[in-house]
Amino acid sequence: MTALPAGWREGEIAIIGLAKSGTGAAALLAREGARVYASDSGEPETLGATAAELRILGVDVETGGHDLERIARAKLVVASPGVPPGAPPLAAARDAGVPVVSEIEVALRLLGNTRIIAVTGTNGKTTTTALVGHLLRSIGVTAIDAGNIGTPLSQVALNEHPSWIALEMSSFQLHDTPGLDPTVGVVTNLSPDHLDRYAGVDDYYADKAMLFRNASSASRWVLNADDDEVLNLAVRGAATSGYRPYTQPTLGKTHLFSLGNRDCEAYYDRNREALVVLGDVLLDRKDLALFGDHNVANALAASLAVMIADPDYAAVEARERIAGGLRSFRALKHRLEVAGEYDGVLWINDSKATNVSSTLVAIQGMTRPTILLLGGRHKGEPYTALAEPFGRVGKRVIAYGEAAPIIESDLGSLISVERLGSSFPDVIARASEIAESGDAILLSPACSSYDMFRNYEERGADFKRLATGKA
């Protein structure tokens, strides 16, 4: 096991935020003998069990607020991805010149020789990460899915050291993880997102570009040939928003995937209806149990990433196992997940669609008359891009939550929009009233969930529960 940097032991390390990643980082650092102060603005009653567990490990825990002076004296600050960069504890650290890193950066220092396939992008990165991990395990190697997919990397470092990690990286995590140097880096696609936290799209893309910051001649990159922003990502510079400027030519070897370009190493052959990787058919489309072209692209990206990660993984036997892994993979929860069909109405849970481009993908894949549940907390994007594709298949948009007035303003003159409030049972009841046999009710909100739910998982679970009640 690799030891913590000596400098990290010379003072106190402050952990900001006690969700899963913050808790994992605090436990890992305490186990390694670091002096740790962890704080969270959440209510003490809610965080009581977490705080008690960490205190047993020797962590000094504060709930209900942050000691800004103490944070400013820290040797290092570890930020949870959910903490905005302008939050007072992070501002205090920056003003005092204290380095701010992610929980992933801490875990990387302690994972030794574990190899990483890192996945980022605006949409599809969670499914692609899960596919990468599944395909690696199908080959027969030990692999764990971690990072933004839900399992903190620090939790992996605490418990085991697999041969491979399929690591999902958000833009926030990339910004604060200077030590990331993956064996293979994957970018699924790019479109504006998180404009509620970034000054502009250039800043968002600049953080995505940090995937390449440790590029070397040994690096391997899997990029979406159908997306010009992805192809330009490695040389993109940051705008002036306080985020660290980045300009880095791509070093290493680039491998491309596409939904139609046969010059790429992985592509979808529509004539044969087959996924082609490294020159040969890997899988017939009918054998991939995933909805939509976007998931074909995810499968191509994941398969290519695994097959270039190690020469042995492109051999005949490994290819056969990868094809078997693709056949056995099923859609993840809250990502175009069929919640059921009741009285001829298909209910589809796409709660993970928290931006406009993700909802656009969902709409483009619909074939039934569709009632779209759109709303939540607005993230800064206009919704007008949804009007034209929804007009081809859509029956009605039900706008709800904090974003409902904006959705109605953007779309109301273009397509049928009905505005409701912030009662999710009322939203589901109204959708059920409108729906007829042969229709689909699609929860694909294009917004975050934080106005009405703790997270998108809770929103999706509530949708499924209420849908089941219509059986």
MIVEXDO-783351 format. One record per residue (C-alpha): y, z negated, x negated; residue in one letter. Coordinates in nm, 3 decimals. Layout:
N
         v         w         u   aa
         Y         Z         X    A
...
This chain:
471
         v         w         u   aa
     0.000     0.000     0.000    M
     0.349     0.083    -0.123    T
     0.580    -0.216    -0.160    A
     0.924    -0.257    -0.008    L
     1.212    -0.151    -0.235    P
     1.313    -0.444    -0.452    A
     1.670    -0.426    -0.326    G
     1.560    -0.494     0.029    W
     1.433    -0.837    -0.076    R
     1.763    -0.946    -0.228    E
     1.931    -1.029     0.100    G
     1.879    -1.042     0.473    E
     1.774    -0.740     0.679    I
     1.927    -0.713     1.027    A
     1.732    -0.551     1.311    I
     1.947    -0.420     1.598    I
     1.757    -0.390     1.925    G
     1.426    -0.545     2.025    L
     1.251    -0.266     2.209    A
     0.919    -0.148     2.069    K
     1.057     0.006     1.750    S
     1.285    -0.286     1.664    G
     1.011    -0.539     1.730    T
     0.766    -0.342     1.516    G
     1.012    -0.314     1.227    A
     1.090    -0.687     1.241    A
     0.721    -0.780     1.235    A
     0.646    -0.538     0.950    L
     0.935    -0.658     0.735    L
     0.848    -1.023     0.797    A
     0.489    -0.960     0.695    R
     0.615    -0.807     0.371    E
     0.816    -1.118     0.291    G
     1.164    -0.994     0.379    A
     1.423    -1.226     0.532    R
     1.488    -1.086     0.881    V
     1.754    -1.145     1.146    Y
     1.691    -0.961     1.474    A
     1.936    -0.939     1.764    S
     1.953    -0.779     2.106    D
     2.221    -0.787     2.375    S
     1.955    -0.820     2.647    G
     1.910    -1.130     2.855    E
     1.721    -1.415     2.684    P
     1.491    -1.450     2.985    E
     1.381    -1.086     2.960    T
     1.325    -1.100     2.583    L
     1.174    -1.448     2.570    G
     0.814    -1.349     2.493    A
     0.917    -1.098     2.226    T
     1.153    -1.347     2.063    A
     0.885    -1.616     2.059    A
     0.632    -1.387     1.889    E
     0.879    -1.285     1.621    L
     0.990    -1.642     1.555    R
     0.629    -1.733     1.481    I
     0.642    -1.467     1.207    L
     0.956    -1.625     1.061    G
     1.213    -1.387     1.210    V
     1.548    -1.541     1.311    D
     1.601    -1.397     1.661    V
     1.920    -1.387     1.866    E
     1.927    -1.259     2.223    T
     2.220    -1.202     2.454    G
     2.443    -1.069     2.174    G
     2.487    -0.998     1.804    H
     2.639    -1.194     1.516    D
     2.866    -0.919     1.379    L
     2.973    -1.118     1.072    E
     2.611    -1.182     0.981    R
     2.526    -0.814     1.028    I
     2.817    -0.717     0.801    A
     2.668    -0.939     0.526    R
     2.318    -0.788     0.556    A
     2.152    -0.595     0.278    K
     2.018    -0.341     0.524    L
     2.046    -0.272     0.898    V
     1.758    -0.122     1.098    V
     1.880     0.048     1.416    A
     1.669     0.117     1.724    S
     1.712     0.478     1.848    P
     1.843     0.358     2.182    G
     2.145     0.187     2.022    V
     2.447     0.426     2.026    P
     2.602     0.490     1.683    P
     2.934     0.350     1.807    G
     2.785     0.019     1.922    A
     2.966    -0.285     1.771    P
     2.675    -0.405     1.550    P
     2.634    -0.060     1.390    L
     3.009    -0.018     1.357    A
     3.023    -0.359     1.183    A
     2.752    -0.249     0.941    A
     2.921     0.083     0.860    R
     3.262    -0.080     0.815    D
     3.106    -0.321     0.565    A
     2.924    -0.044     0.379    G
     2.579    -0.169     0.483    V
     2.313     0.106     0.488    P
     2.174     0.182     0.836    V
     1.820     0.318     0.864    V
     1.561     0.372     1.135    S
     1.243     0.179     1.197    E
     1.060     0.492     1.080    I
     1.231     0.471     0.740    E
     1.099     0.116     0.697    V
     0.744     0.218     0.790    A
     0.745     0.521     0.559    L
     0.795     0.290     0.261    R
     0.467     0.115     0.342    L
     0.234     0.397     0.445    L
     0.130     0.508     0.098    G
    -0.044     0.846     0.086    N
    -0.064     0.912     0.459    T
     0.033     1.273     0.528    R
     0.273     1.365     0.805    I
     0.327     1.657     1.039    I
     0.675     1.590     1.180    A
     0.786     1.754     1.505    V
     1.138     1.784     1.641    T
     1.327     2.008     1.883    G
     1.504     1.972     2.215    T
     1.207     2.028     2.445    N
     0.832     2.030     2.397    G
     0.826     1.799     2.096    K
     0.625     1.524     2.266    T
     0.357     1.763     2.393    T
     0.349     1.941     2.057    T
     0.316     1.610     1.872    T
     0.032     1.503     2.100    A
    -0.136     1.839     2.048    L
    -0.105     1.808     1.669    V
    -0.269     1.466     1.673    G
    -0.542     1.582     1.913    H
    -0.622     1.889     1.703    L
    -0.638     1.688     1.381    L
    -0.881     1.447     1.544    R
    -1.079     1.744     1.676    S
    -1.128     1.859     1.318    I
    -1.267     1.515     1.237    G
    -0.988     1.349     1.038    V
    -0.817     1.021     1.127    T
    -0.480     1.086     1.288    A
    -0.235     0.883     1.498    I
     0.053     1.005     1.715    D
     0.366     0.799     1.647    A
     0.744     0.793     1.649    G
     0.947     0.903     1.949    N
     0.624     0.977     2.137    I
     0.597     0.604     2.210    G
     0.406     0.430     1.930    T
     0.645     0.294     1.664    P
     0.552     0.406     1.314    L
     0.593     0.044     1.202    S
     0.311    -0.050     1.437    Q
     0.088     0.201     1.258    V
     0.190     0.058     0.920    A
     0.109    -0.292     1.044    L
    -0.242    -0.209     1.157    N
    -0.395     0.089     0.978    E
    -0.331     0.377     0.742    H
    -0.475     0.699     0.888    P
    -0.513     1.019     0.688    S
    -0.255     1.194     0.906    W
     0.031     1.103     1.136    I
     0.165     1.337     1.404    A
     0.525     1.213     1.407    L
     0.773     1.298     1.681    E
     1.132     1.272     1.557    M
     1.440     1.256     1.780    S
     1.780     1.358     1.648    S
     1.881     0.990     1.631    F
     1.574     0.903     1.426    Q
     1.626     1.197     1.191    L
     1.983     1.088     1.125    H
     1.869     0.746     1.003    D
     1.550     0.842     0.816    T
     1.654     0.971     0.473    P
     1.304     0.926     0.329    G
     1.122     1.164     0.563    L
     0.939     1.431     0.361    D
     0.666     1.579     0.584    P
     0.376     1.790     0.467    T
     0.463     2.018     0.760    V
     0.782     2.014     0.966    G
     0.789     2.175     1.313    V
     1.091     2.274     1.524    V
     0.995     2.368     1.880    T
     1.330     2.496     2.015    N
     1.698     2.401     2.034    L
     1.952     2.377     2.314    S
     2.245     2.142     2.386    P
     2.138     1.784     2.460    D
     2.261     1.426     2.426    H
     2.620     1.538     2.465    L
     2.688     1.192     2.605    D
     2.630     1.059     2.251    R
     2.748     1.347     2.033    Y
     3.101     1.485     2.002    A
     2.957     1.835     2.034    G
     2.647     2.046     1.998    V
     2.713     2.107     1.627    D
     2.672     1.737     1.558    D
     2.346     1.730     1.753    Y
     2.207     2.031     1.565    Y
     2.322     1.884     1.233    A
     2.106     1.578     1.295    D
     1.812     1.802     1.381    K
     1.870     1.984     1.050    A
     1.803     1.660     0.865    M
     1.434     1.739     0.904    L
     1.488     1.965     0.600    F
     1.685     1.726     0.380    R
     1.398     1.658     0.136    N
     1.269     2.016     0.136    A
     1.090     2.124    -0.180    S
     0.877     2.416    -0.293    S
     0.573     2.232    -0.153    A
     0.719     2.200     0.197    S
     0.580     2.394     0.492    R
     0.785     2.469     0.804    W
     0.673     2.594     1.145    V
     0.965     2.747     1.335    L
     1.015     2.919     1.670    N
     1.088     3.286     1.598    A
     1.216     3.333     1.955    D
     1.504     3.086     1.902    D
     1.791     3.191     1.676    D
     1.928     2.838     1.659    E
     1.595     2.717     1.519    V
     1.589     2.992     1.258    L
     1.944     2.903     1.152    N
     1.888     2.528     1.158    L
     1.812     2.472     0.792    A
     2.150     2.604     0.679    V
     2.360     2.450     0.955    R
     2.643     2.220     0.850    G
     2.765     1.919     1.043    A
     3.097     1.907     1.228    A
     3.347     1.626     1.185    T
     3.234     1.341     1.407    S
     3.150     1.072     1.157    G
     2.797     1.204     1.111    Y
     2.696     1.283     0.754    R
     2.756     1.652     0.668    P
     2.442     1.844     0.588    Y
     2.391     2.183     0.428    T
     2.050     2.266     0.283    Q
     1.886     2.601     0.224    P
     1.524     2.609     0.333    T
     1.289     2.537     0.044    L
     0.915     2.578     0.079    G
     0.734     2.829     0.298    K
     0.830     2.914     0.656    T
     0.566     3.004     0.916    H
     0.674     3.150     1.253    L
     0.533     3.135     1.606    F
     0.639     3.346     1.902    S
     0.557     3.428     2.262    L
     0.558     3.798     2.186    G
     0.640     3.894     1.829    N
     0.318     4.017     1.669    R
     0.470     3.997     1.321    D
     0.450     3.616     1.340    C
     0.156     3.413     1.212    E
     0.102     3.269     1.559    A
     0.183     3.462     1.877    Y
     0.082     3.513     2.239    Y
    -0.086     3.849     2.296    D
    -0.006     3.921     2.661    R
    -0.222     4.231     2.672    N
    -0.531     4.034     2.577    R
    -0.397     3.711     2.733    E
    -0.488     3.527     2.415    A
    -0.336     3.296     2.155    L
    -0.352     3.459     1.811    V
    -0.316     3.243     1.500    V
    -0.341     3.357     1.138    L
    -0.464     3.702     1.230    G
    -0.740     3.624     1.481    D
    -0.770     3.521     1.844    V
    -0.793     3.144     1.860    L
    -0.815     3.093     2.237    L
    -0.799     3.283     2.565    D
    -0.499     3.179     2.776    R
    -0.724     3.088     3.069    K
    -0.889     2.822     2.853    D
    -0.560     2.636     2.792    L
    -0.519     2.390     3.079    A
    -0.140     2.365     3.048    L
     0.127     2.495     3.283    F
     0.378     2.764     3.175    G
     0.471     2.982     2.879    D
     0.652     2.692     2.713    H
     0.318     2.516     2.673    N
     0.166     2.830     2.522    V
     0.444     2.807     2.263    A
     0.369     2.438     2.208    N
    -0.001     2.515     2.155    A
     0.081     2.795     1.910    L
     0.316     2.568     1.713    A
     0.067     2.281     1.697    A
    -0.228     2.501     1.602    S
    -0.031     2.677     1.329    L
     0.101     2.348     1.191    A
    -0.248     2.200     1.163    V
    -0.400     2.515     1.012    M
    -0.140     2.540     0.736    I
    -0.141     2.166     0.663    A
    -0.456     2.194     0.452    D
    -0.649     2.506     0.342    P
    -0.972     2.358     0.481    D
    -0.819     2.343     0.830    Y
    -0.799     2.723     0.852    A
    -1.167     2.774     0.771    A
    -1.404     2.913     1.035    V
    -1.556     2.580     1.140    E
    -1.216     2.410     1.159    A
    -1.078     2.697     1.371    R
    -1.364     2.653     1.615    E
    -1.291     2.281     1.641    R
    -0.919     2.347     1.690    I
    -1.002     2.590     1.972    A
    -1.222     2.321     2.126    G
    -0.935     2.074     2.097    G
    -0.703     2.310     2.280    L
    -0.959     2.349     2.559    R
    -0.993     1.973     2.605    S
    -0.621     1.886     2.592    F
    -0.456     1.790     2.921    R
    -0.091     1.763     3.025    A
     0.084     1.440     2.932    L
     0.217     1.203     3.193    K
     0.563     1.288     3.331    H
     0.561     1.641     3.180    R
     0.492     1.888     3.462    L
     0.214     1.653     3.570    E
     0.056     1.730     3.906    V
     0.087     1.409     4.106    A
    -0.121     1.542     4.395    G
    -0.125     1.782     4.689    E
    -0.079     1.627     5.033    Y
    -0.068     1.824     5.360    D
    -0.041     2.143     5.158    G
     0.262     2.024     4.957    V
     0.225     2.011     4.578    L
     0.403     1.717     4.410    W
     0.491     1.770     4.042    I
     0.617     1.492     3.815    N
     0.842     1.624     3.536    D
     1.039     1.302     3.488    S
     1.055     1.362     3.111    K
     1.288     1.658     3.179    A
     1.607     1.473     3.088    T
     1.820     1.777     3.000    N
     1.914     2.104     3.167    V
     1.710     2.328     2.938    S
     1.393     2.131     3.008    S
     1.448     2.156     3.384    T
     1.515     2.528     3.342    L
     1.170     2.568     3.184    V
     1.012     2.385     3.477    A
     1.189     2.601     3.736    I
     1.090     2.921     3.556    Q
     0.726     2.818     3.582    G
     0.731     2.757     3.958    M
     0.559     3.002     4.193    T
     0.585     2.814     4.525    R
     0.898     2.756     4.734    P
     1.041     2.453     4.556    T
     1.239     2.145     4.650    I
     1.399     2.021     4.329    L
     1.491     1.655     4.280    L
     1.784     1.665     4.041    L
     1.985     1.365     3.928    G
     2.020     1.038     3.743    G
     2.272     0.960     3.470    R
     2.475     1.263     3.363    H
     2.438     1.361     2.995    K
     2.734     1.594     2.960    G
     2.582     1.936     3.035    E
     2.683     2.164     3.325    P
     2.404     2.240     3.572    Y
     2.516     2.596     3.651    T
     2.243     2.752     3.432    A
     1.987     2.638     3.691    L
     2.138     2.835     3.980    A
     2.008     3.186     3.909    E
     1.640     3.096     3.834    P
     1.633     2.843     4.118    F
     1.767     3.105     4.355    G
     1.450     3.311     4.303    R
     1.204     3.037     4.400    V
     1.402     2.739     4.521    G
     1.427     2.606     4.873    K
     1.672     2.320     4.822    R
     1.812     2.091     4.553    V
     1.833     1.724     4.639    I
     2.102     1.573     4.417    A
     2.090     1.197     4.371    Y
     2.210     0.914     4.150    G
     2.525     0.896     3.940    E
     2.515     1.268     3.861    A
     2.495     1.378     4.226    A
     2.868     1.460     4.268    P
     2.867     1.669     3.948    I
     2.548     1.851     4.049    I
     2.693     1.926     4.392    E
     3.017     2.051     4.234    S
     2.834     2.274     3.984    D
     2.570     2.418     4.217    L
     2.681     2.364     4.576    G
     2.854     2.701     4.610    S
     2.564     2.888     4.446    L
     2.243     2.747     4.597    I
     2.139     2.505     4.870    S
     2.226     2.149     4.759    V
     2.192     1.830     4.960    E
     2.356     1.521     4.814    R
     2.203     1.177     4.857    L
     2.275     0.836     4.706    G
     2.081     0.615     4.465    S
     1.785     0.514     4.681    S
     1.481     0.685     4.533    F
     1.262     0.615     4.840    P
     1.527     0.791     5.050    D
     1.518     1.089     4.812    V
     1.140     1.115     4.838    I
     1.148     1.070     5.217    A
     1.405     1.348     5.256    R
     1.210     1.585     5.030    A
     0.899     1.518     5.234    S
     1.086     1.594     5.557    E
     1.204     1.932     5.426    I
     0.874     2.037     5.269    A
     0.625     2.257     5.453    E
     0.268     2.346     5.368    S
     0.269     2.578     5.068    G
     0.585     2.425     4.917    D
     0.624     2.222     4.600    A
     0.835     1.911     4.542    I
     0.943     1.906     4.178    L
     1.093     1.601     4.010    L
     1.268     1.756     3.710    S
     1.593     1.558     3.695    P
     1.788     1.714     3.399    A
     1.938     1.366     3.358    C
     1.847     1.036     3.200    S
     1.698     0.769     3.424    S
     1.916     0.474     3.327    Y
     2.130     0.458     3.640    D
     1.831     0.367     3.859    M
     1.533     0.299     3.629    F
     1.457     0.140     3.294    R
     1.320     0.466     3.157    N
     1.180     0.804     3.257    Y
     0.825     0.659     3.269    E
     0.924     0.417     3.543    E
     1.096     0.697     3.733    R
     0.786     0.917     3.710    G
     0.554     0.634     3.810    A
     0.771     0.561     4.114    D
     0.763     0.930     4.210    F
     0.383     0.936     4.191    K
     0.351     0.614     4.389    R
     0.580     0.739     4.664    L
     0.411     1.081     4.665    A
     0.072     0.916     4.709    T
     0.212     0.740     5.014    G
     0.250     1.081     5.175    K
    -0.125     1.144     5.161    A
